[in-house]
């Protein structure tokens, strides 16, 4: 999906068991996630997290975490984040 939408990225990690530890060990600044609990944990530890909407989580209130609906929104959010930081 990222290549299909011409979204540049350094690494794509799938299946990391401890995402917080992985982020800390690899200096990850931005994370896209569909698990609300993981989003909360990462945000609480200073990692900018975007909550990717799926059918499984569409009814979860994500007031404190920015929700994204598609990869185009992910790209726009990351562009904004990079300009602000």
VEXKETI-135195 format. One record per residue (C-alpha): residue number from 1; residue in one letter; x, y, z. Coordinates in nm, 4 decimals. Example, Ala and Ser with C-alpha at 12.3 -4.5 7.8 and 13.67 -1.06 7.14 Angstrom:
REM residues 2
<node><num>1</num><residu>A</residu><X>1.2300</X><Y>-0.4500</Y><Z>0.7800</Z></node>
<node><num>2</num><residu>S</residu><X>1.3670</X><Y>-0.1060</Y><Z>0.7140</Z></node>
END
This chain:
REM residues 85
<node><num>1</num><residu>X</residu><X>0.0000</X><Y>0.0000</Y><Z>0.0000</Z></node>
<node><num>2</num><residu>X</residu><X>0.2746</X><Y>0.2485</Y><Z>0.0811</Z></node>
<node><num>3</num><residu>X</residu><X>0.4541</X><Y>0.2019</Y><Z>-0.2522</Z></node>
<node><num>4</num><residu>X</residu><X>0.1212</X><Y>0.1968</Y><Z>-0.4357</Z></node>
<node><num>5</num><residu>X</residu><X>0.0451</X><Y>0.5453</Y><Z>-0.2985</Z></node>
<node><num>6</num><residu>X</residu><X>0.4049</X><Y>0.6712</Y><Z>-0.3363</Z></node>
<node><num>7</num><residu>X</residu><X>0.4481</X><Y>0.7124</Y><Z>0.0395</Z></node>
<node><num>8</num><residu>X</residu><X>0.8187</X><Y>0.7064</Y><Z>0.1294</Z></node>
<node><num>9</num><residu>X</residu><X>0.9286</X><Y>0.5127</Y><Z>0.4367</Z></node>
<node><num>10</num><residu>X</residu><X>1.2490</X><Y>0.3883</Y><Z>0.5953</Z></node>
<node><num>11</num><residu>X</residu><X>1.1246</X><Y>0.0555</Y><Z>0.7350</Z></node>
<node><num>12</num><residu>X</residu><X>0.8042</X><Y>-0.1431</Y><Z>0.7414</Z></node>
<node><num>13</num><residu>X</residu><X>0.7810</X><Y>-0.3660</Y><Z>1.0467</Z></node>
<node><num>14</num><residu>X</residu><X>0.5131</X><Y>-0.6306</Y><Z>1.0717</Z></node>
<node><num>15</num><residu>X</residu><X>0.4725</X><Y>-0.8656</Y><Z>1.3651</Z></node>
<node><num>16</num><residu>X</residu><X>0.6853</X><Y>-0.6989</Y><Z>1.6334</Z></node>
<node><num>17</num><residu>X</residu><X>0.5755</X><Y>-0.8561</Y><Z>1.9632</Z></node>
<node><num>18</num><residu>X</residu><X>0.6678</X><Y>-0.5610</Y><Z>2.1868</Z></node>
<node><num>19</num><residu>X</residu><X>0.6065</X><Y>-0.2512</Y><Z>1.9774</Z></node>
<node><num>20</num><residu>X</residu><X>0.7059</X><Y>-0.0024</Y><Z>2.2475</Z></node>
<node><num>21</num><residu>X</residu><X>1.0408</X><Y>-0.1717</Y><Z>2.3010</Z></node>
<node><num>22</num><residu>X</residu><X>1.0946</X><Y>-0.1950</Y><Z>1.9262</Z></node>
<node><num>23</num><residu>X</residu><X>1.0182</X><Y>0.1757</Y><Z>1.8825</Z></node>
<node><num>24</num><residu>X</residu><X>1.2576</X><Y>0.2738</Y><Z>2.1586</Z></node>
<node><num>25</num><residu>X</residu><X>1.5375</X><Y>0.0496</Y><Z>2.0279</Z></node>
<node><num>26</num><residu>X</residu><X>1.4982</X><Y>0.1856</Y><Z>1.6739</Z></node>
<node><num>27</num><residu>X</residu><X>1.4293</X><Y>0.5539</Y><Z>1.7535</Z></node>
<node><num>28</num><residu>X</residu><X>1.0851</X><Y>0.5384</Y><Z>1.5890</Z></node>
<node><num>29</num><residu>X</residu><X>0.9125</X><Y>0.8769</Y><Z>1.5970</Z></node>
<node><num>30</num><residu>X</residu><X>0.5886</X><Y>0.7939</Y><Z>1.4112</Z></node>
<node><num>31</num><residu>X</residu><X>0.3836</X><Y>0.4757</Y><Z>1.4275</Z></node>
<node><num>32</num><residu>X</residu><X>0.0674</X><Y>0.3712</Y><Z>1.2420</Z></node>
<node><num>33</num><residu>X</residu><X>-0.1364</X><Y>0.1176</Y><Z>1.4374</Z></node>
<node><num>34</num><residu>X</residu><X>-0.4828</X><Y>-0.0371</Y><Z>1.4428</Z></node>
<node><num>35</num><residu>X</residu><X>-0.4761</X><Y>-0.1538</Y><Z>1.8058</Z></node>
<node><num>36</num><residu>X</residu><X>-0.6148</X><Y>0.1134</Y><Z>2.0368</Z></node>
<node><num>37</num><residu>X</residu><X>-0.4286</X><Y>-0.0256</Y><Z>2.3391</Z></node>
<node><num>38</num><residu>X</residu><X>-0.0975</X><Y>-0.0163</Y><Z>2.1525</Z></node>
<node><num>39</num><residu>X</residu><X>-0.1698</X><Y>0.3384</Y><Z>2.0334</Z></node>
<node><num>40</num><residu>X</residu><X>-0.2294</X><Y>0.4472</Y><Z>2.3919</Z></node>
<node><num>41</num><residu>X</residu><X>0.0908</X><Y>0.2827</Y><Z>2.5154</Z></node>
<node><num>42</num><residu>X</residu><X>0.3021</X><Y>0.4371</Y><Z>2.2413</Z></node>
<node><num>43</num><residu>X</residu><X>0.1485</X><Y>0.7842</Y><Z>2.2806</Z></node>
<node><num>44</num><residu>X</residu><X>0.2039</X><Y>0.7706</Y><Z>2.6581</Z></node>
<node><num>45</num><residu>X</residu><X>0.5705</X><Y>0.7062</Y><Z>2.5858</Z></node>
<node><num>46</num><residu>X</residu><X>0.6180</X><Y>0.9983</Y><Z>2.3496</Z></node>
<node><num>47</num><residu>X</residu><X>0.5790</X><Y>0.8224</Y><Z>2.0140</Z></node>
<node><num>48</num><residu>X</residu><X>0.3461</X><Y>0.9983</Y><Z>1.7709</Z></node>
<node><num>49</num><residu>X</residu><X>0.0827</X><Y>0.7407</Y><Z>1.6818</Z></node>
<node><num>50</num><residu>X</residu><X>-0.1887</X><Y>0.7424</Y><Z>1.4192</Z></node>
<node><num>51</num><residu>X</residu><X>-0.4832</X><Y>0.5119</Y><Z>1.4847</Z></node>
<node><num>52</num><residu>X</residu><X>-0.5696</X><Y>0.3379</Y><Z>1.1569</Z></node>
<node><num>53</num><residu>X</residu><X>-0.9424</X><Y>0.2774</Y><Z>1.1298</Z></node>
<node><num>54</num><residu>X</residu><X>-1.0592</X><Y>-0.0764</Y><Z>1.0593</Z></node>
<node><num>55</num><residu>X</residu><X>-1.3960</X><Y>-0.2498</Y><Z>1.0903</Z></node>
<node><num>56</num><residu>X</residu><X>-1.2747</X><Y>-0.3962</Y><Z>1.4208</Z></node>
<node><num>57</num><residu>X</residu><X>-1.1993</X><Y>-0.0583</Y><Z>1.5821</Z></node>
<node><num>58</num><residu>X</residu><X>-1.4286</X><Y>0.1922</Y><Z>1.4098</Z></node>
<node><num>59</num><residu>X</residu><X>-1.6471</X><Y>0.2269</Y><Z>1.7211</Z></node>
<node><num>60</num><residu>X</residu><X>-1.3600</X><Y>0.2960</Y><Z>1.9616</Z></node>
<node><num>61</num><residu>X</residu><X>-1.3371</X><Y>0.6552</Y><Z>2.0817</Z></node>
<node><num>62</num><residu>X</residu><X>-0.9896</X><Y>0.7836</Y><Z>2.0004</Z></node>
<node><num>63</num><residu>X</residu><X>-1.0230</X><Y>1.1350</Y><Z>2.1400</Z></node>
<node><num>64</num><residu>X</residu><X>-0.6572</X><Y>1.1618</Y><Z>2.2451</Z></node>
<node><num>65</num><residu>X</residu><X>-0.5101</X><Y>0.9783</Y><Z>1.9470</Z></node>
<node><num>66</num><residu>X</residu><X>-0.5337</X><Y>1.1002</Y><Z>1.5892</Z></node>
<node><num>67</num><residu>X</residu><X>-0.7363</X><Y>0.8638</Y><Z>1.3751</Z></node>
<node><num>68</num><residu>X</residu><X>-0.6629</X><Y>0.8040</Y><Z>1.0069</Z></node>
<node><num>69</num><residu>X</residu><X>-0.8983</X><Y>0.6398</Y><Z>0.7598</Z></node>
<node><num>70</num><residu>X</residu><X>-0.6598</X><Y>0.5584</Y><Z>0.4730</Z></node>
<node><num>71</num><residu>X</residu><X>-0.3011</X><Y>0.5834</Y><Z>0.3496</Z></node>
<node><num>72</num><residu>X</residu><X>-0.3597</X><Y>0.9212</Y><Z>0.1911</Z></node>
<node><num>73</num><residu>X</residu><X>-0.4495</X><Y>1.0607</Y><Z>0.5339</Z></node>
<node><num>74</num><residu>X</residu><X>-0.1425</X><Y>0.8905</Y><Z>0.6798</Z></node>
<node><num>75</num><residu>X</residu><X>0.0740</X><Y>1.0660</Y><Z>0.4232</Z></node>
<node><num>76</num><residu>X</residu><X>-0.0875</X><Y>1.4035</Y><Z>0.4954</Z></node>
<node><num>77</num><residu>X</residu><X>-0.0501</X><Y>1.3609</Y><Z>0.8734</Z></node>
<node><num>78</num><residu>X</residu><X>0.3150</X><Y>1.2624</Y><Z>0.8413</Z></node>
<node><num>79</num><residu>X</residu><X>0.3846</X><Y>1.5597</Y><Z>0.6130</Z></node>
<node><num>80</num><residu>X</residu><X>0.2259</X><Y>1.7896</Y><Z>0.8712</Z></node>
<node><num>81</num><residu>X</residu><X>0.4167</X><Y>1.6244</Y><Z>1.1568</Z></node>
<node><num>82</num><residu>X</residu><X>0.7475</X><Y>1.6649</Y><Z>0.9737</Z></node>
<node><num>83</num><residu>X</residu><X>0.6843</X><Y>2.0352</Y><Z>0.9056</Z></node>
<node><num>84</num><residu>X</residu><X>0.5996</X><Y>2.0985</Y><Z>1.2712</Z></node>
<node><num>85</num><residu>X</residu><X>0.8969</X><Y>1.9064</Y><Z>1.4103</Z></node>
END
